[in-house]
Amino acid sequence: MAYQKVIHNSRNVQTVYFDSSAGFEQWFLLVSDQHHDSINCNRKLEKEHLDLALERNAYIISAGDTYDLMQGKYDPRKTYDGIRPEYVHKMHKLGNNAYIDMVVEDAVDFYKPYAHLFLVFGRGNHDTGIETRLGTSPVSNLVHGLNTHIFKEGGKHIIQAGGYGGWIRFNFSRSGGNRSSFSYRYFHGNGGDAPVTRGAIQTARQAVDFDADVIHNGHNHQSYHISTRRQRLSDSSKITNNIIDFIRTPGYNDGYGDGFAGFEAERLTPKPIGCAWMRIYSRGKQVMREFTSVVE
């Protein structure tokens, strides 16, 4: 692993330490809204990005709604044709109706090859909805299953089951005693569809609410990267400038399809699907960040 150590400071804060000596480079795959169990989830594209993360040894940050979970008994949004065929087949074969357990087991199997790369699985509104209505946590159960797999394989990495929002502190040290850091705030997101602004207006509010260097949102299935520069006066009266990077990831659920029918076709507009990449690298004595959105 490229990091030196990871400390879980609290239930939604962790600190990751890197040696950022000359030549340092580290990739991160930023995702949200996989809606992995949805019949509309583009698992082929999701796997393509996860496989590239494996190739790049990129750590993965998921900002919520790993699950869709709309086909349960008490969900008014459920439809007869909304459940994946493999789940229907398995339920008939086993003779039970353990829909939630089946979805979690499927997710554990799917993410196992990439388990050692995940830093955190945050929670989204679909995830917390199940916690509220059914009293079980699909995210915690997924993380437990993946951590168990890691330990069985002899690994020591621990994935964090994060909250609806949480923090990661990235600390960098190098020979000569030079140190730097930046803070990463993930927040699943709130609000409606925002077809005109794509939710970008929230960046102005979040710049005030969160003293973070990177803010990662999901939820509305839109995609953007917006950088804002701000000025500070240090304790020694030195003027400094820093950048806040706002990232929104759209996820992998293509619910609009061809627009023939369905919730998205009636109420929403076509949305992109995909992820974002964050690359951290050393340039002289500085640690730099760059972002790339990859959408279809």
C-alpha positions, 0 to 999 in steps of 0.5 A, spaced: 500 500 500 502 507 498 500 510 504 504 509 511 498 509 515 490 510 516 487 512 523 480 512 524 479 518 529 472 517 529 466 514 526 466 519 520 473 522 521 480 518 518 487 521 517 491 518 512 499 519 512 503 519 505 510 519 504 510 525 499 518 525 497 520 526 490 516 522 485 510 521 489 504 520 485 497 517 488 490 516 484 484 516 487 477 514 484 471 518 487 464 515 486 457 516 489 450 513 487 452 506 484 445 504 486 449 497 485 442 493 485 438 497 481 436 494 474 439 500 471 446 500 474 451 500 468 455 495 472 460 494 466 462 501 466 462 501 474 467 495 473 471 498 468 473 504 473 474 499 478 479 495 474 482 501 472 483 503 480 486 496 481 491 498 475 493 504 478 493 502 485 488 508 486 484 508 493 476 509 493 472 514 496 464 512 496 460 518 498 453 514 499 448 511 495 452 504 494 445 501 494 438 503 490 434 498 495 427 500 492 424 494 491 423 492 498 416 490 501 415 497 504 417 501 499 412 505 495 416 506 489 417 498 488 415 496 481 414 489 478 420 489 473 424 493 477 428 487 481 434 484 477 433 478 474 438 474 478 435 476 485 428 473 482 432 467 480 435 466 487 429 468 491 425 462 487 431 457 488 432 459 495 424 459 497 425 465 501 424 473 500 430 475 503 431 481 498 436 486 503 440 480 505 441 478 497 443 485 495 448 486 500 451 479 499 451 480 492 455 487 493 460 484 497 462 479 492 462 484 487 467 489 491 471 483 494 477 484 488 477 492 490 476 491 498 483 493 499 483 500 495 476 502 499 477 508 504 470 509 506 463 507 504 459 513 506 451 513 506 446 516 502 439 517 502 437 510 499 442 507 505 439 511 511 432 510 508 433 502 509 436 504 516 430 508 518 424 503 516 427 496 517 432 497 522 438 494 519 444 498 515 446 495 508 452 500 508 455 497 515 453 490 513 457 491 506 463 494 510 463 488 515 463 483 509 469 486 505 473 487 512 472 480 513 475 478 506 481 483 507 483 479 514 482 472 511 486 474 505 492 476 511 491 484 510 490 489 515 487 495 511 480 497 515 474 500 510 470 505 514 463 505 514 462 513 514 456 517 515 452 521 510 457 526 511 464 525 513 472 528 513 478 525 511 485 528 512 491 527 508 497 528 511 504 528 507 511 528 509 518 528 506 525 527 507 528 534 510 522 535 515 517 538 510 510 537 511 503 539 508 496 536 509 489 538 506 482 536 508 477 532 504 469 533 506 465 528 503 457 529 503 452 525 499 448 531 498 441 534 498 436 538 494 432 537 488 434 535 481 437 542 479 436 541 472 439 548 470 444 549 476 446 542 476 447 543 484 453 548 483 449 553 487 451 549 493 458 550 492 457 557 495 454 555 501 458 549 502 464 554 502 462 558 508 459 551 512 465 547 511 473 549 512 475 544 507 480 544 501 476 538 497 468 537 497 465 531 494 458 531 493 453 526 489 446 525 490 443 529 484 446 525 479 450 531 476 457 532 474 462 538 475 469 540 478 469 547 480 475 551 483 474 557 488 480 561 490 480 564 497 485 568 501 487 568 508 491 572 513 496 567 517 498 568 524 504 571 522 500 576 518 502 573 511 497 573 506 496 566 502 491 563 497 488 557 497 484 553 492 477 549 494 475 544 489 468 542 489 467 535 485 460 532 484 460 525 482 454 522 478 454 515 479 452 509 475 444 509 475 442 510 468 434 511 470 432 515 464 434 510 459 431 512 452 426 516 455 420 511 454 417 511 461 419 511 468 420 516 474 426 519 471 423 519 464 416 523 467 420 528 472 427 528 470 432 530 465 437 525 462 443 525 467 451 523 466 453 516 469 461 515 471 466 518 476 471 522 477 479 521 479 483 525 483 491 525 482 495 527 488 503 528 486 509 532 488 512 538 485 518 541 488 516 542 495 509 542 494 503 537 493 499 538 488 491 536 486 488 535 479 481 532 478 478 529 472 471 527 471 469 521 466 462 521 464 458 518 459 
